[in-house]
Amino acid sequence: MRRFPVLFPLLLLLALTGYLLPARSPQGEQAPTPPAAVTPLPQALPAEERDLFAALRPAVVRVDSVNMATRTGGLGTGFFVSGQGRVLTAYHVVKAGQLFQVTTLSGKTYPARVTAFDEAADVALLQVTRGGPFPFLELASQPPKVGERVLAIGNSGGDFLQPRRGELLRLNAEAGRSDFPAGTLEMNAPLAQGDSGGPIFNGRGEVLGVVSYVRVSGDGVTRASYAVPVPGGGELIGALQAGEKRESPLTALVGLAFDQNHSGLTDPPGAVILRVTPGSAAARAGLRGCVADRQGQLTALGDVILGIGGVRTPDSGTALDQVKRLKVGDRVEVEYLRGGQRTRTTLTLRAQPVGKTPLDAQPCTRQ
């Protein structure tokens, strides 16, 4: 998801007016608005995938959000999962928003509201408040397979509902985060900010997952992209359709993301911290993430966690296993390495809200 500051009150007022008082056509629907400028595609589509893209694209939307209190807005992607206007997207796309709007391929805009979410799985369900029926997508009934081709549709780089191709590289990927659900899919599709919440399709045009996280290098090149699996008929989708709102305080309370590129390669081996969420238990304990210069080049690794609660953590996978065992109210000792020196600190998981680092945020502290 891309976030941007609303710098002037007038711009904010105009944005909110678009949500609260949408323009109407004589037929009662909102008047079409021009889509974002289309830039050249990063990859040419083969004929069969071009046909698939054309068939699926009308059910994918751009998701915009506005937060009146902070005067900020955000942009992501979503897709219809019912003809009655239910839209599936990533939870972090809508978490900070107060007012929401979806834009369809035709350029029509519709106000929407959040009806359900699962924070740990990073998925949310929106309900368009008027209009329809809408074209919608089918969720996959069969599990994905490593090596199969995948197609994504999103709104990154100034594009409007454009395709991205790739290959499924791994199942059950951790991606250095404790909040990834089981079965998370890793791909090499060139996704970027703005694609969050968009669908990942298999060759049959079924939705395999919802884009949740993009890992980029210091020069902005996508290293890997990740999607939360959303199998049809599964418990996750059933809970969303039932209107459940599941908060997951553990993710924000711990506040750790790990550096997969250096995991286990230090001496002694440990889990290298990529990023620490401000206000989290890790931040209060004094733990630090990596440091980059103004050009985004890595200049220093983060702290290297060697053990959590007396259990050795030689890599990020074992560290994540220990983090997932924690619960609100726990106090746990952490042994870590900084500048060649071993030291210890205590993580205390207090039941208080903290800010959550966006899934596609910059990975390192800037010098």
Stockholm file with secondary structure:
# STOCKHOLM 1.0

chainA/1-367         MRRFPVLFPLLLLLALTGYLLPARSPQGEQAPTPPAAVTPLPQALPAEERDLFAALRPAVVRVDSVNMATRTGGLGTGFFVSGQGRVLTAYHVVKAGQLFQVTTLSGKTYPARVTAFDEAADVALLQVTRGGPFPFLELASQPPKVGERVLAIGNSGGDFLQPRRGELLRLNAEAGRSDFPAGTLEMNAPLAQGDSGGPIFNGRGEVLGVVSYVRVSGDGVTRASYAVPVPGGGELIGALQAGEKRESPLTALVGLAFDQNHSGLTDPPGAVILRVTPGSAAARAGLRGCVADRQGQLTALGDVILGIGGVRTPDSGTALDQVKRLKVGDRVEVEYLRGGQRTRTTLTLRAQPVGKTPLDAQPCTRQ
#=GR chainA/1-367 SS CEEEECCSHHHHHHHHHHHHSCCBCTTSSBCCCCCCCCCCCSSCCCHHHHHHHHHHGGGEEEEEEEETTTTEEEEEEEEESSTTCEEEECHHHHTTCSEEEEECTTSCEEEEEEEEEETTTTEEEEEESSCCCCCCCCBCSSCCCTTCEEEEEECGGGCSSEEEEEEEEESSCCTTBTTCCTTCEEECCCCCTTCTTCEEECTTSCEEEEEEEEEECTTSCEEEEEEEECCTTCHHHHHHHTTCEECCHHHHHHCEEECTTTTTCSSSCCEEEEEECTTSHHHHTTCCCCEECTTSCEEECCCEEEEETTEECSSHHHHHHHHTTCCTTCEEEEEEEETTEEEEEEEECCSCCCCCCCTTSCSSEEC
#=GC SS_cons         CEEEECCSHHHHHHHHHHHHSCCBCTTSSBCCCCCCCCCCCSSCCCHHHHHHHHHHGGGEEEEEEEETTTTEEEEEEEEESSTTCEEEECHHHHTTCSEEEEECTTSCEEEEEEEEEETTTTEEEEEESSCCCCCCCCBCSSCCCTTCEEEEEECGGGCSSEEEEEEEEESSCCTTBTTCCTTCEEECCCCCTTCTTCEEECTTSCEEEEEEEEEECTTSCEEEEEEEECCTTCHHHHHHHTTCEECCHHHHHHCEEECTTTTTCSSSCCEEEEEECTTSHHHHTTCCCCEECTTSCEEECCCEEEEETTEECSSHHHHHHHHTTCCTTCEEEEEEEETTEEEEEEEECCSCCCCCCCTTSCSSEEC
//
